[in-house]
Protein backbone atom coordinates (compact mmCIF):
# COMPACT_ATOMS: atom_id res chain seq x y z
CA UNK A 1 0.00 0.00 0.00
CA UNK A 2 1.23 3.48 -0.84
CA UNK A 3 2.56 5.35 2.17
CA UNK A 4 0.44 8.45 2.78
CA UNK A 5 3.10 10.68 4.31
CA UNK A 6 0.68 13.60 4.13
CA UNK A 7 -1.89 12.10 6.51
CA UNK A 8 -3.60 14.89 8.44
CA UNK A 9 -3.30 15.01 12.22
CA UNK A 10 -5.09 16.60 15.15
CA UNK A 11 -3.87 16.48 18.76
CA UNK A 12 -6.22 16.79 21.76
CA UNK A 13 -4.44 17.63 25.03
CA UNK A 14 -5.88 18.27 28.49
CA UNK A 15 -5.18 20.46 31.49
CA UNK A 16 -5.38 17.39 33.76
CA UNK A 17 -6.51 13.77 33.90
CA UNK A 18 -10.21 12.99 33.42
CA UNK A 19 -11.06 16.34 31.81
CA UNK A 20 -12.71 14.61 28.86
CA UNK A 21 -9.93 14.15 26.29
CA UNK A 22 -10.90 10.56 25.49
CA UNK A 23 -14.58 11.31 25.14
CA UNK A 24 -13.92 14.32 22.92
CA UNK A 25 -11.60 12.27 20.69
CA UNK A 26 -14.28 9.58 20.49
CA UNK A 27 -16.86 12.12 19.37
CA UNK A 28 -14.47 13.65 16.85
CA UNK A 29 -13.56 10.22 15.46
CA UNK A 30 -17.23 9.57 14.81
CA UNK A 31 -17.89 12.95 13.20
CA UNK A 32 -14.70 13.13 11.13
CA UNK A 33 -15.04 9.55 9.88
CA UNK A 34 -17.87 10.82 7.66
CA UNK A 35 -15.26 12.67 5.59
CA UNK A 36 -11.95 10.92 6.27
CA UNK A 37 -10.63 7.46 7.04
CA UNK A 38 -9.77 8.11 10.70
CA UNK A 39 -7.49 6.36 13.19
CA UNK A 40 -7.24 7.27 16.89
CA UNK A 41 -3.80 7.35 18.50
CA UNK A 42 -2.41 7.65 22.01
CA UNK A 43 1.34 7.16 22.25
CA UNK A 44 1.32 6.10 25.88
CA UNK A 45 -1.64 5.27 28.04
CA UNK A 46 -1.64 4.58 31.78
CA UNK A 47 -4.87 2.72 32.37
CA UNK A 48 -6.27 -0.21 34.29
CA UNK A 49 -8.91 -0.71 31.62
CA UNK A 50 -7.69 -2.50 28.53
CA UNK A 51 -9.04 -4.21 25.44
CA UNK A 52 -7.94 -7.14 23.31
CA UNK A 53 -7.71 -6.68 19.55
CA UNK A 54 -8.70 -9.36 17.07
CA UNK A 55 -5.09 -10.49 16.79
CA UNK A 56 -4.74 -10.80 20.57
CA UNK A 57 -2.94 -7.52 21.32
CA UNK A 58 -3.67 -5.54 24.49
CA UNK A 59 -4.37 -1.79 24.21
CA UNK A 60 -6.11 0.87 26.28
CA UNK A 61 -9.87 0.54 26.13
CA UNK A 62 -10.25 4.20 25.11
CA UNK A 63 -8.42 3.67 21.82
CA UNK A 64 -10.51 0.59 21.08
CA UNK A 65 -13.67 2.63 21.65
CA UNK A 66 -12.37 5.50 19.51
CA UNK A 67 -11.54 3.11 16.67
CA UNK A 68 -15.03 1.61 16.83
CA UNK A 69 -16.52 5.11 16.78
CA UNK A 70 -14.50 5.78 13.63
CA UNK A 71 -15.72 2.54 12.08
CA UNK A 72 -12.28 0.89 11.94
CA UNK A 73 -10.74 -2.14 13.60
CA UNK A 74 -8.64 -1.41 16.75
CA UNK A 75 -4.93 -2.22 16.40
CA UNK A 76 -1.90 -2.12 18.67
CA UNK A 77 -0.45 0.82 16.68
CA UNK A 78 -3.27 3.01 18.01
CA UNK A 79 -1.83 2.67 21.54
CA UNK A 80 1.77 1.50 21.16
CA UNK A 81 2.66 1.82 24.87
CA UNK A 82 0.27 0.84 27.66
CA UNK A 83 1.26 1.13 31.34
CA UNK A 84 -0.81 -0.92 33.78
CA UNK A 85 -0.08 0.10 37.40
CA UNK A 86 0.52 -2.85 39.74
CA UNK A 87 1.21 -0.91 42.94
CA UNK A 88 4.49 -0.19 44.76
CA UNK A 89 5.40 2.30 41.99
CA UNK A 90 5.59 -0.56 39.48
CA UNK A 91 3.70 -0.90 36.22
CA UNK A 92 3.44 -3.65 33.67
CA UNK A 93 4.67 -2.17 30.39
CA UNK A 94 2.77 -3.35 27.30
CA UNK A 95 4.55 -2.50 24.03
CA UNK A 96 2.67 -2.92 20.75
CA UNK A 97 0.14 -5.08 22.55
CA UNK A 98 2.63 -7.49 24.16
CA UNK A 99 3.91 -7.65 27.78
CA UNK A 100 7.38 -6.06 27.78
CA UNK A 101 8.39 -5.96 31.46
CA UNK A 102 7.39 -4.84 34.92
CA UNK A 103 9.19 -1.56 35.57
CA UNK A 104 9.37 1.18 38.17
CA UNK A 105 8.91 4.73 36.90
CA UNK A 106 12.66 5.37 37.01
CA UNK A 107 13.54 2.22 35.11
CA UNK A 108 10.84 2.90 32.54
CA UNK A 109 12.15 6.41 31.84
CA UNK A 110 15.63 4.91 31.28
CA UNK A 111 14.14 3.25 28.18
CA UNK A 112 12.26 6.32 26.95
CA UNK A 113 14.34 6.67 23.75
CA UNK A 114 13.33 3.13 22.80
CA UNK A 115 9.69 4.10 23.41
CA UNK A 116 10.13 7.15 21.17
CA UNK A 117 11.16 4.75 18.41
CA UNK A 118 8.08 2.60 19.05
CA UNK A 119 5.89 5.71 18.84
CA UNK A 120 7.41 6.81 15.52
CA UNK A 121 7.02 3.36 14.00
CA UNK A 122 3.37 3.12 15.02
CA UNK A 123 2.62 6.56 13.58
CA UNK A 124 4.32 5.71 10.29
CA UNK A 125 2.23 2.57 9.91
CA UNK A 126 -0.98 4.47 10.66
CA UNK A 127 0.02 7.20 8.20
CA UNK A 128 0.30 4.58 5.47
CA UNK A 129 -3.30 3.51 5.91
CA UNK A 130 -5.36 6.46 7.16
CA UNK A 131 -6.26 9.96 5.95
CA UNK A 132 -6.47 11.49 9.42
CA UNK A 133 -5.02 10.56 12.81
CA UNK A 134 -6.85 12.04 15.82
CA UNK A 135 -4.35 11.90 18.67
CA UNK A 136 -4.84 12.13 22.40
CA UNK A 137 -2.52 13.27 25.16
CA UNK A 138 -2.40 11.95 28.70
CA UNK A 139 -2.96 13.64 32.05
CA UNK A 140 -2.03 17.29 32.11
CA UNK A 141 -0.08 18.65 29.15
CA UNK A 142 2.01 21.07 31.25
CA UNK A 143 3.92 18.61 33.46
CA UNK A 144 7.08 20.71 33.32
CA UNK A 145 9.13 18.16 35.27
CA UNK A 146 8.53 15.55 32.54
CA UNK A 147 9.14 17.51 29.34
CA UNK A 148 12.45 15.76 28.63
CA UNK A 149 10.83 12.31 28.77
CA UNK A 150 7.20 12.93 27.81
CA UNK A 151 6.34 10.93 24.70
CA UNK A 152 2.58 11.35 24.84
CA UNK A 153 2.00 15.11 25.14
CA UNK A 154 5.10 17.17 24.28
CA UNK A 155 6.71 14.21 22.49
CA UNK A 156 3.76 13.58 20.20
CA UNK A 157 3.35 17.31 19.60
CA UNK A 158 6.99 17.70 18.56
CA UNK A 159 7.09 14.63 16.31
CA UNK A 160 3.85 15.45 14.47
CA UNK A 161 3.69 19.29 14.62
CA UNK A 162 -0.09 18.80 14.68
CA UNK A 163 -2.59 21.55 15.55
CA UNK A 164 -3.52 21.25 19.23
CA UNK A 165 -6.89 21.57 20.95
CA UNK A 166 -6.65 21.97 24.74
CA UNK A 167 -9.52 20.68 26.91
CA UNK A 168 -10.33 21.90 30.42
CA UNK A 169 -12.87 20.58 32.94
CA UNK A 170 -15.09 23.26 34.50
CA UNK A 171 -16.69 20.81 36.96
CA UNK A 172 -13.45 20.56 38.93
CA UNK A 173 -13.15 24.37 39.20
CA UNK A 174 -10.48 26.77 38.03
CA UNK A 175 -10.97 26.04 34.35
CA UNK A 176 -9.87 29.47 33.09
CA UNK A 177 -6.71 29.39 35.21
CA UNK A 178 -5.89 25.85 34.12
CA UNK A 179 -6.34 26.63 30.41
CA UNK A 180 -4.35 29.86 30.65
CA UNK A 181 -1.64 28.32 32.86
CA UNK A 182 -1.22 25.26 30.65
CA UNK A 183 -0.77 27.45 27.58
CA UNK A 184 1.83 29.61 29.31
CA UNK A 185 3.81 26.61 30.57
CA UNK A 186 3.99 24.73 27.28
CA UNK A 187 7.41 24.84 25.56
CA UNK A 188 7.48 27.53 22.88
CA UNK A 189 7.83 25.05 20.01
CA UNK A 190 4.72 23.20 21.23
CA UNK A 191 2.69 26.20 22.34
CA UNK A 192 2.86 27.74 18.86
CA UNK A 193 0.62 24.90 17.64
CA UNK A 194 -2.04 25.43 20.31
CA UNK A 195 -4.95 26.53 18.13
CA UNK A 196 -8.09 26.25 20.29
CA UNK A 197 -9.60 25.70 23.74
CA UNK A 198 -12.61 23.57 24.72
CA UNK A 199 -14.41 23.73 28.07
CA UNK A 200 -16.02 20.47 29.17
CA UNK A 201 -18.59 19.23 31.75
CA UNK A 202 -20.55 22.47 32.14
CA UNK A 203 -23.87 22.37 34.00
CA UNK A 204 -26.10 25.31 33.18
CA UNK A 205 -26.51 28.05 30.62
CA UNK A 206 -23.32 28.56 28.54
CA UNK A 207 -24.22 32.24 28.18
CA UNK A 208 -23.05 32.72 31.78
CA UNK A 209 -19.52 31.89 30.64
CA UNK A 210 -19.39 34.39 27.76
CA UNK A 211 -17.49 37.17 29.61
CA UNK A 212 -14.88 34.66 30.79
CA UNK A 213 -14.51 33.09 27.36
CA UNK A 214 -13.91 36.50 25.78
CA UNK A 215 -11.32 37.45 28.41
CA UNK A 216 -9.52 34.13 27.93
CA UNK A 217 -9.41 34.68 24.18
CA UNK A 218 -8.18 38.26 24.64
CA UNK A 219 -5.44 37.18 27.07
CA UNK A 220 -4.16 34.27 25.02
CA UNK A 221 -5.11 34.99 21.42
CA UNK A 222 -6.50 31.43 21.29
CA UNK A 223 -10.19 30.95 20.37
CA UNK A 224 -12.62 28.87 22.41
CA UNK A 225 -14.23 26.29 20.13
CA UNK A 226 -17.18 25.81 22.44
CA UNK A 227 -18.52 24.48 25.73
CA UNK A 228 -19.52 20.84 26.13
CA UNK A 229 -22.24 19.98 28.66
CA UNK A 230 -22.05 17.50 31.50
CA UNK A 231 -24.03 14.40 30.61
CA UNK A 232 -24.20 10.71 31.51
CA UNK A 233 -21.78 8.99 29.17
CA UNK A 234 -22.80 5.60 27.83
CA UNK A 235 -19.24 4.74 26.84
CA UNK A 236 -16.79 2.88 29.14
CA UNK A 237 -14.42 4.87 31.35
CA UNK A 238 -10.77 5.10 30.40
CA UNK A 239 -8.68 5.09 33.53
CA UNK A 240 -8.35 4.89 37.29
CA UNK A 241 -9.35 8.53 37.78
CA UNK A 242 -12.89 7.57 36.83
CA UNK A 243 -13.31 4.91 39.52
CA UNK A 244 -12.08 7.31 42.19
CA UNK A 245 -15.14 9.43 41.41
CA UNK A 246 -17.60 6.55 41.51
CA UNK A 247 -19.86 6.90 44.50
CA UNK A 248 -22.54 4.84 46.17
CA UNK A 249 -26.02 3.92 45.03
CA UNK A 250 -27.50 6.16 42.38
CA UNK A 251 -30.84 7.71 43.29
CA UNK A 252 -32.45 7.30 39.91
CA UNK A 253 -36.07 6.34 39.36
CA UNK A 254 -35.09 4.42 36.23
CA UNK A 255 -32.70 2.14 38.14
CA UNK A 256 -33.99 -1.11 39.62
CA UNK A 257 -34.00 -1.59 43.38
CA UNK A 258 -31.21 -4.15 43.25
CA UNK A 259 -28.09 -3.63 45.38
CA UNK A 260 -24.85 -4.75 43.70
CA UNK A 261 -21.60 -4.33 45.64
CA UNK A 262 -18.34 -4.27 43.66
CA UNK A 263 -15.29 -4.77 45.88
CA UNK A 264 -12.91 -1.90 45.22
CA UNK A 265 -9.65 -3.87 45.30
CA UNK A 266 -6.49 -1.79 45.76
CA UNK A 267 -5.22 -2.97 42.36
CA UNK A 268 -8.57 -3.21 40.58
CA UNK A 269 -8.49 -3.47 36.79
CA UNK A 270 -11.07 -3.43 34.01
CA UNK A 271 -13.77 -1.94 36.25
CA UNK A 272 -15.55 -1.04 33.01
CA UNK A 273 -16.87 -4.62 33.27
CA UNK A 274 -19.51 -3.33 35.69
CA UNK A 275 -20.54 -0.04 34.09
CA UNK A 276 -23.36 -1.72 32.09
CA UNK A 277 -24.86 -2.74 35.45
CA UNK A 278 -24.74 0.86 36.72
CA UNK A 279 -27.50 1.76 34.27
CA UNK A 280 -29.92 -0.86 35.60
CA UNK A 281 -29.04 -1.47 39.27
CA UNK A 282 -27.78 0.38 42.32
CA UNK A 283 -24.10 -0.38 42.01
CA UNK A 284 -21.78 0.70 44.81
CA UNK A 285 -18.01 0.36 45.04
CA UNK A 286 -16.98 -0.91 48.48
CA UNK A 287 -13.50 -0.28 49.90
CA UNK A 288 -11.88 -3.10 51.86
CA UNK A 289 -12.30 -1.29 55.18
CA UNK A 290 -16.00 -0.53 54.56
CA UNK A 291 -19.02 -2.45 55.77
CA UNK A 292 -20.29 -4.70 53.01
CA UNK A 293 -23.86 -4.72 54.30
CA UNK A 294 -26.41 -7.07 52.75
CA UNK A 295 -26.17 -6.64 48.98
CA UNK A 296 -28.16 -8.77 46.56
CA UNK A 297 -25.01 -9.45 44.55
CA UNK A 298 -21.27 -9.14 45.28
CA UNK A 299 -18.68 -8.88 42.51
CA UNK A 300 -14.97 -9.39 43.07
CA UNK A 301 -13.32 -7.74 40.06
CA UNK A 302 -10.13 -8.23 38.12
CA UNK A 303 -6.83 -7.08 39.57
CA UNK A 304 -3.28 -6.37 38.46
CA UNK A 305 -1.98 -8.61 41.28
CA UNK A 306 -4.27 -11.40 42.44
CA UNK A 307 -2.10 -12.56 45.34
CA UNK A 308 -1.51 -9.10 46.82
CA UNK A 309 -5.19 -8.17 46.60
CA UNK A 310 -6.21 -11.54 48.05
CA UNK A 311 -3.94 -10.94 51.02
CA UNK A 312 -5.34 -7.43 51.48
CA UNK A 313 -8.87 -8.84 51.24
CA UNK A 314 -8.06 -11.29 54.04
CA UNK A 315 -6.16 -8.84 56.23
CA UNK A 316 -9.01 -6.31 56.08
CA UNK A 317 -11.65 -8.91 56.97
CA UNK A 318 -13.58 -8.30 53.76
CA UNK A 319 -13.19 -11.99 52.93
CA UNK A 320 -15.08 -12.86 56.11
CA UNK A 321 -17.84 -10.39 55.23
CA UNK A 322 -18.24 -12.00 51.81
CA UNK A 323 -18.31 -15.54 53.23
CA UNK A 324 -20.90 -14.47 55.80
CA UNK A 325 -23.47 -13.64 53.10
CA UNK A 326 -22.59 -16.41 50.63
CA UNK A 327 -25.93 -18.16 51.14
CA UNK A 328 -27.92 -14.95 50.76
CA UNK A 329 -26.26 -13.14 47.84
CA UNK A 330 -25.11 -13.99 44.35
CA UNK A 331 -21.31 -13.83 44.17
CA UNK A 332 -19.40 -13.25 40.92
CA UNK A 333 -15.63 -13.33 40.53
CA UNK A 334 -14.15 -11.90 37.35
CA UNK A 335 -10.59 -12.80 36.29
CA UNK A 336 -8.45 -12.22 39.42
CA UNK A 337 -11.65 -12.23 41.47
CA UNK A 338 -12.42 -15.65 40.00
CA UNK A 339 -9.00 -16.92 41.08
CA UNK A 340 -9.58 -15.62 44.62
CA UNK A 341 -12.85 -17.57 44.95
CA UNK A 342 -10.95 -20.87 44.74
CA UNK A 343 -9.36 -23.07 47.36
CA UNK A 344 -5.73 -22.27 46.66
CA UNK A 345 -3.42 -20.24 44.42
CA UNK A 346 -0.03 -21.75 43.58
CA UNK A 347 2.44 -18.97 42.76
CA UNK A 348 5.84 -19.85 41.32
CA UNK A 349 6.92 -16.27 41.99
CA UNK A 350 5.21 -14.67 39.01
CA UNK A 351 2.65 -12.79 41.10
CA UNK A 352 4.35 -11.96 44.37
CA UNK A 353 8.04 -12.53 43.74
CA UNK A 354 8.36 -15.67 45.88
CA UNK A 355 7.24 -19.25 45.40
CA UNK A 356 4.34 -19.98 47.75
CA UNK A 357 0.80 -21.31 48.06
CA UNK A 358 -2.01 -18.99 49.15
CA UNK A 359 -5.35 -20.03 50.59
CA UNK A 360 -8.29 -18.59 48.69
CA UNK A 361 -11.85 -17.89 49.83
CA UNK A 362 -12.80 -21.52 49.21
CA UNK A 363 -16.17 -20.69 47.67
CA UNK A 364 -15.44 -22.53 44.41
CA UNK A 365 -13.85 -25.94 43.94
CA UNK A 366 -10.94 -24.65 41.84
CA UNK A 367 -7.17 -24.26 42.04
CA UNK A 368 -5.11 -21.68 40.15
CA UNK A 369 -1.44 -21.87 39.24
CA UNK A 370 0.90 -19.03 38.19
CA UNK A 371 3.67 -20.89 36.44
CA UNK A 372 5.23 -18.37 34.06
CA UNK A 373 5.25 -14.68 33.11
CA UNK A 374 2.87 -15.23 30.23
CA UNK A 375 -0.48 -13.58 29.62
CA UNK A 376 -3.47 -14.97 27.75
CA UNK A 377 -5.02 -12.22 25.63
CA UNK A 378 -7.82 -13.23 23.29
CA UNK A 379 -11.32 -12.30 22.16
CA UNK A 380 -13.74 -15.19 22.67
CA UNK A 381 -17.25 -16.39 21.97
CA UNK A 382 -18.61 -18.98 24.39
CA UNK A 383 -21.75 -21.03 24.84
CA UNK A 384 -23.52 -20.86 28.20
CA UNK A 385 -23.33 -24.42 29.52
CA UNK A 386 -24.19 -23.93 33.20
CA UNK A 387 -27.48 -24.81 34.83
CA UNK A 388 -28.77 -23.24 38.01
CA UNK A 389 -31.25 -20.49 38.85
CA UNK A 390 -29.44 -17.67 37.00
CA UNK A 391 -28.56 -19.35 33.71
CA UNK A 392 -31.31 -21.95 33.30
CA UNK A 393 -33.33 -19.90 30.82
CA UNK A 394 -30.35 -18.86 28.68
CA UNK A 395 -28.42 -22.13 28.63
CA UNK A 396 -27.18 -22.70 25.08
CA UNK A 397 -27.02 -18.97 24.30
CA UNK A 398 -23.78 -17.48 22.99
CA UNK A 399 -21.90 -14.67 24.71
CA UNK A 400 -18.85 -12.59 23.77
CA UNK A 401 -15.97 -11.37 25.90
CA UNK A 402 -12.21 -11.18 26.12
CA UNK A 403 -9.53 -12.65 28.35
CA UNK A 404 -6.54 -10.81 29.83
CA UNK A 405 -4.92 -12.90 32.52
CA UNK A 406 -1.96 -14.81 33.78
CA UNK A 407 -2.40 -18.17 35.45
CA UNK A 408 -4.40 -21.30 34.67
CA UNK A 409 -7.35 -22.63 36.63
CA UNK A 410 -8.54 -26.21 37.07
CA UNK A 411 -12.31 -26.51 37.46
CA UNK A 412 -14.71 -29.50 37.55
CA UNK A 413 -17.79 -27.54 36.44
CA UNK A 414 -17.59 -24.85 33.75
CA UNK A 415 -20.01 -22.01 33.00
CA UNK A 416 -19.20 -20.62 29.56
CA UNK A 417 -17.85 -23.32 27.24
CA UNK A 418 -14.55 -24.39 28.76
CA UNK A 419 -14.36 -21.28 30.96
CA UNK A 420 -15.28 -20.51 34.52
CA UNK A 421 -16.71 -22.38 37.46
CA UNK A 422 -19.99 -22.48 39.38
CA UNK A 423 -20.94 -23.94 42.74
CA UNK A 424 -23.71 -26.50 43.32
CA UNK A 425 -26.25 -23.82 44.26
CA UNK A 426 -25.62 -22.02 40.98
CA UNK A 427 -25.23 -18.65 42.73
CA UNK A 428 -21.44 -18.44 43.10
CA UNK A 429 -19.84 -17.94 39.71
CA UNK A 430 -16.31 -17.32 38.49
CA UNK A 431 -15.07 -16.54 34.99
CA UNK A 432 -12.07 -15.18 33.12
CA UNK A 433 -14.32 -13.29 30.71
CA UNK A 434 -14.09 -9.52 30.77
CA UNK A 435 -17.02 -7.78 29.12
CA UNK A 436 -19.39 -10.40 30.55
CA UNK A 437 -22.07 -7.87 31.48
CA UNK A 438 -21.90 -6.25 28.06
CA UNK A 439 -24.00 -9.26 27.02
CA UNK A 440 -27.67 -8.34 27.36
CA UNK A 441 -28.75 -11.94 27.96
CA UNK A 442 -26.41 -12.20 30.98
CA UNK A 443 -27.56 -8.86 32.45
CA UNK A 444 -31.21 -9.75 31.89
CA UNK A 445 -30.90 -13.23 33.44
CA UNK A 446 -29.05 -11.90 36.49
CA UNK A 447 -31.49 -9.05 37.09
CA UNK A 448 -34.55 -11.29 36.69
CA UNK A 449 -33.17 -13.73 39.26
CA UNK A 450 -32.19 -11.01 41.75
CA UNK A 451 -35.53 -9.21 41.41
CA UNK A 452 -37.56 -12.40 41.89
CA UNK A 453 -35.49 -13.40 44.89
CA UNK A 454 -35.88 -9.95 46.47
CA UNK A 455 -39.56 -9.71 45.59
CA UNK A 456 -39.30 -6.47 43.66
CA UNK A 457 -40.48 -5.54 40.19
CA UNK A 458 -37.86 -5.69 37.45
CA UNK A 459 -37.92 -2.92 34.87
CA UNK A 460 -36.09 -4.12 31.74
CA UNK A 461 -33.52 -1.68 30.43
CA UNK A 462 -33.87 0.39 27.31
CA UNK A 463 -30.86 -0.87 25.42
CA UNK A 464 -28.61 1.66 23.72
CA UNK A 465 -26.40 0.03 21.15
CA UNK A 466 -22.74 0.97 20.81
CA UNK A 467 -23.49 2.67 17.53
CA UNK A 468 -26.33 4.70 19.06
CA UNK A 469 -24.05 5.79 21.92
CA UNK A 470 -21.42 7.02 19.46
CA UNK A 471 -24.05 8.90 17.44
CA UNK A 472 -25.46 10.52 20.60
CA UNK A 473 -21.99 11.67 21.63
CA UNK A 474 -21.20 12.93 18.11
CA UNK A 475 -24.42 14.93 18.05
CA UNK A 476 -23.51 16.68 21.31
CA UNK A 477 -19.95 17.45 20.18
CA UNK A 478 -21.08 18.64 16.76
CA UNK A 479 -23.78 20.90 18.16
CA UNK A 480 -21.57 22.52 20.81
CA UNK A 481 -18.25 23.00 19.02
CA UNK A 482 -17.25 25.12 16.03
CA UNK A 483 -16.74 22.22 13.62
CA UNK A 484 -15.92 24.56 10.74
CA UNK A 485 -12.88 25.72 12.72
CA UNK A 486 -11.86 22.09 13.37
CA UNK A 487 -12.09 21.22 9.67
CA UNK A 488 -10.00 24.32 8.95
CA UNK A 489 -7.33 23.17 11.41
CA UNK A 490 -7.22 19.79 9.71
CA UNK A 491 -7.08 21.03 6.15
CA UNK A 492 -4.55 23.82 6.70
CA UNK A 493 -1.64 21.41 7.21
Phi, psi and omega in degrees: 000139180297136181279116181273082182292346181262022178304134179287157180218152176217133183242123178254114177251167181229161176280343181194179174288151173061032176270349178115017179300311185297317181294319179295318178298321178300312179298318179294322178301319180294312183295311187287340179291347176288340182245328184236162166274112194250138170238136170278161180204133170220113188303315182218129182235129170255108186207145174269356180251116183232173186221152179251126179284172181299330179265019172080022179263146183259125178225168176298142184296331181298319181289328175296317179295317180297320178296317179297320178299326180278354179079026180234163182280130177297140177225163181296333180295339180286342175212076189296333179232122178238125177254124180245103184301135179247356185098167180054037177062023180245141176230147168280127181262120177255121181244123183049042173086359183241142175302128183257307179183163168267124185224146168284166181302317181297316179293324179296316182293338175295337182255020189293329178295323176297321180292325175301319178295321177298316179300313181297318180297318179297317179297319180298320179292321177294320179299330182286346187241335188243156178276328186217135176244117178263112190256152182234138173276190180222139179057215177271139183287335187258050175274086191296337179283350185246003187304326184284350182224017182270110180266346190261329178257280180298319181299311179296319180299317183289321182292321188262336185054035183280151171298141186246135169249128182254127183253134175236152185252111182285337182297327182278351180088155175070029187294322181293318179295320183289323177292312180297313182296320179297316179301315184292331184270348179294142175304148186303321183288342175267316183300331180296340180264003176285112189251344185195154173250152169225135175256132187241159172065041180272133176250114178129197183273117181301339180299332179299330184277347189309313180300320179292321179298317181296317179296320179298317179295320180294321182290325189252338187074011181251127181285152173265120182289335181157180182236122179267139182279160170284132175205160181286112184280134180257028181237140184304149178288154182274308194222186187293340177298327183293318183289333177297333182267356179288135185248204182278210184297136176281133174268089185222124184295341180274354183264135181293152182278058178240128184261112178245122181255119175260124180287121182275084179296149180302329183244035184305142176223158179049048177289352173297344176306330190255355181296328174299331179285334181296338181276350185230352181217168178272091184268129176233147182256117191254119175290159185296333180264011177269165171279129181288326182076211183234067181291161175281334181212137176243135177237125172261117190275184173289164184209154176278351176208098185300313185296312182298317179289328175297315179297319178294322178300318182285318180297322182285341185089000179296329177299320179293323177297320180293314180298327183297329183252015186297335179269356184247336185238153169285137179236124176246139170239127181249125176057249178301324177296325175297314180299322180294331182291346184280185182280322184205150173242122177264116181247121178279002183116356181294318185276310190241011174086347179226151178281124183193162173253140182234131179285129178271195181284342176072022181268346174232148182275068182224159172226139181242141178236133170255102186258333183207160179280076183217132185249137173268120179229112185199143168278143183221155166237131185227152174266138177286117184246354183279149170265202177100171189294333182277315191260358189301326183271354179237010177302134183096344176291159177257144174229160178242153176188193177210150181250137174218092183202155166258161178091155176235147185235131176264127183220140180274346187218106184273171183242310183240098185059238179266013185252149167083180180207154181216144180278176185295329180286340182080013183242000172242117191229137174232147180204153173271358188277112167282154183079013183302315185276002168287343179278118184299324181295325178291312179302314183297314181296318179296314183293321177300314181297313182295321180293316179297318181295323182276343181078034178241161180282138179258124178258106181303146183285152168272110188282127172256120180289162176305314183298319178295322179296319178294320180294321179297315178297315181300320180297319179294312181298316184294325183280340185256341182251157177280087184292331177300320179294321179294317176298324178295318178298321181291313186285332183274052179240000000 
